[in-house]
Amino acid sequence: MHMTTDKLICDFSTPHCLDWYSVDDVVMGGASGSRFYRNPDSTGTFEGTLSTENGGGFASVRTFLPDRDFSAYAGIRLRVRGDGKRYSFRIRNDDRFDGIVYKSDFDTIPDVWMEFSLPFSEFKAAFRGRTVDGTHPIDASNIVQIGILVSKKQVGPFTLDIDWIKACVAG
């Protein structure tokens, strides 16, 4: 019997996972800003400043995946070190800039490395920040984009270090 093991999606040492780009509330007139960079120890850092000015209030980064079929897996596992804020892991089943996104939130403890398991079954569909009911569940056989977002009035600077992101067999 073939046993499936966790599959590494991103550890910031492999080239296919270095191309992250920011999508912040400036797209709708807000004033937040973020950036993503790779560290010498092969971790990645998502940092910036969240502002609710001009109706804004989110900052995010995302990347496109070369391998998109994760139907053999139950969810996402990631190892992060945060700042006490709540972050949202995002999955898109298409390559569009806007549209339905699937999200699962996690709460960090300042300066502590933590692992989170995020089962695909618990991701919620959303459109422009609002939860959407009655949509199809996540299509794990076609995960095109993944990303991280910070929002919800958590004004001020933020920093999230990411060690790795994997597709996991079980929660």
C-alpha positions as CSV (number, residue, x, y, z in Angstrom):
1,M,0.0,0.0,0.0
2,H,1.4,3.4,-0.9
3,M,1.4,5.9,2.0
4,T,1.2,9.5,1.1
5,T,3.4,11.8,3.2
6,D,3.2,15.5,3.7
7,K,4.2,17.5,0.6
8,L,6.4,20.5,0.9
9,I,4.8,23.5,-0.9
10,C,7.3,26.2,0.2
11,D,10.4,26.4,2.4
12,F,11.9,29.6,0.8
13,S,15.1,27.8,-0.2
14,T,13.6,26.5,-3.5
15,P,13.3,28.9,-6.5
16,H,9.6,28.2,-7.2
17,C,8.5,29.6,-3.9
18,L,10.3,32.9,-4.0
19,D,7.9,34.9,-6.1
20,W,5.5,36.4,-3.6
21,Y,3.8,39.7,-4.3
22,S,1.8,42.2,-2.2
23,V,-1.8,43.0,-2.7
24,D,-2.8,45.7,-0.2
25,D,-5.8,47.9,0.3
26,V,-4.2,50.6,-1.9
27,V,-6.1,48.8,-4.7
28,M,-9.2,50.3,-3.2
29,G,-7.7,53.6,-2.0
30,G,-6.4,52.5,1.4
31,A,-3.1,53.3,3.0
32,S,-1.7,49.9,4.2
33,G,1.6,48.6,2.8
34,S,3.4,45.2,2.9
35,R,6.4,43.4,1.5
36,F,7.7,39.9,1.5
37,Y,11.3,38.9,1.5
38,R,13.5,35.8,2.0
39,N,15.9,35.6,4.8
40,P,19.4,34.1,4.8
41,D,18.2,31.2,7.0
42,S,15.6,30.3,4.3
43,T,12.6,31.6,6.1
44,G,10.3,34.2,4.6
45,T,9.0,37.4,6.2
46,F,5.7,39.1,5.5
47,E,5.8,42.6,7.1
48,G,4.3,46.0,6.8
49,T,1.9,48.4,8.3
50,L,-1.9,48.1,8.5
51,S,-4.0,51.2,8.2
52,T,-7.7,51.7,8.2
53,E,-7.5,55.1,6.6
54,N,-9.5,55.8,3.5
55,G,-11.7,52.8,4.1
56,G,-8.8,50.4,3.9
57,G,-7.7,47.7,6.4
58,F,-5.9,44.8,4.8
59,A,-2.5,43.8,3.6
60,S,-1.6,40.5,1.9
61,V,1.0,38.6,-0.1
62,R,0.4,35.7,-2.5
63,T,2.2,33.4,-4.8
64,F,1.2,31.1,-7.7
65,L,1.9,27.4,-7.3
66,P,3.5,25.3,-10.1
67,D,2.1,22.1,-8.7
68,R,-1.7,22.5,-8.1
69,D,-3.2,19.1,-7.4
70,F,-3.4,18.5,-3.7
71,S,-6.4,16.2,-3.8
72,A,-4.5,13.5,-2.0
73,Y,-4.1,15.8,1.0
74,A,-6.4,16.9,3.9
75,G,-5.1,20.4,4.4
76,I,-2.3,22.9,4.9
77,R,0.3,22.9,7.7
78,L,2.5,25.8,8.3
79,R,5.2,26.8,10.7
80,V,5.2,30.5,11.6
81,R,6.5,33.0,14.1
82,G,4.2,36.0,14.6
83,D,3.6,39.1,16.6
84,G,0.4,38.2,18.5
85,K,-1.9,39.3,15.6
86,R,-4.4,37.1,13.7
87,Y,-3.5,36.1,10.2
88,S,-5.5,34.5,7.5
89,F,-4.1,31.8,5.2
90,R,-5.7,32.1,1.7
91,I,-6.3,29.7,-1.2
92,R,-7.6,30.5,-4.6
93,N,-8.8,28.0,-7.2
94,D,-8.1,30.4,-10.1
95,D,-5.5,32.8,-11.3
96,R,-7.6,35.9,-10.9
97,F,-6.7,38.9,-9.0
98,D,-10.2,39.2,-7.5
99,G,-13.0,36.8,-6.8
100,I,-13.7,34.0,-4.4
101,V,-11.0,33.1,-2.0
102,Y,-10.9,30.4,0.7
103,K,-9.6,31.4,4.1
104,S,-8.6,29.9,7.4
105,D,-7.5,32.2,10.3
106,F,-4.8,31.5,12.9
107,D,-3.7,33.5,16.0
108,T,0.0,34.0,16.7
109,I,1.8,34.5,20.0
110,P,4.6,37.1,19.9
111,D,8.0,35.7,19.0
112,V,7.0,32.0,19.3
113,W,7.4,29.5,16.5
114,M,4.1,27.7,16.1
115,E,2.7,25.1,13.8
116,F,-0.9,25.3,12.5
117,S,-2.9,22.6,10.7
118,L,-5.6,24.0,8.5
119,P,-7.9,21.3,7.1
120,F,-9.4,22.1,3.7
121,S,-12.8,21.3,5.1
122,E,-12.6,24.2,7.5
123,F,-11.7,26.9,5.0
124,K,-14.5,29.5,4.5
125,A,-15.3,31.0,1.1
126,A,-15.1,34.8,1.0
127,F,-15.4,37.6,-1.5
128,R,-13.8,41.0,-0.8
129,G,-13.6,40.3,2.9
130,R,-17.2,39.0,3.4
131,T,-17.9,35.3,4.0
132,V,-20.0,33.8,1.2
133,D,-22.4,31.0,1.8
134,G,-23.5,28.4,-0.7
135,T,-20.3,28.3,-2.7
136,H,-18.5,25.1,-3.7
137,P,-16.0,23.8,-1.2
138,I,-12.3,24.3,-2.0
139,D,-11.1,22.3,-5.0
140,A,-8.0,20.7,-3.7
141,S,-7.2,19.3,-7.1
142,N,-6.6,22.8,-8.4
143,I,-5.0,25.1,-5.9
144,V,-3.6,27.9,-8.0
145,Q,-2.6,30.6,-5.5
146,I,-1.8,30.7,-1.8
147,G,-1.3,33.7,0.4
148,I,-1.3,35.3,3.8
149,L,-3.5,38.3,4.8
150,V,-3.7,40.5,7.9
151,S,-6.8,42.6,8.5
152,K,-9.6,43.4,10.9
153,K,-8.6,46.6,12.5
154,Q,-5.2,45.3,13.7
155,V,-3.7,48.7,13.0
156,G,0.0,49.3,13.1
157,P,3.2,47.4,12.1
158,F,3.0,43.6,11.7
159,T,5.6,40.9,11.1
160,L,5.0,37.2,10.3
161,D,8.0,34.9,9.7
162,I,7.2,31.7,7.8
163,D,9.5,28.6,8.1
164,W,7.6,26.3,5.7
165,I,4.2,25.6,4.2
166,K,3.2,22.0,3.5
167,A,0.2,20.0,2.2
168,C,-0.6,17.6,5.0
169,V,-2.2,14.1,4.9
170,A,-4.2,14.5,8.1
171,G,-5.1,17.4,10.4
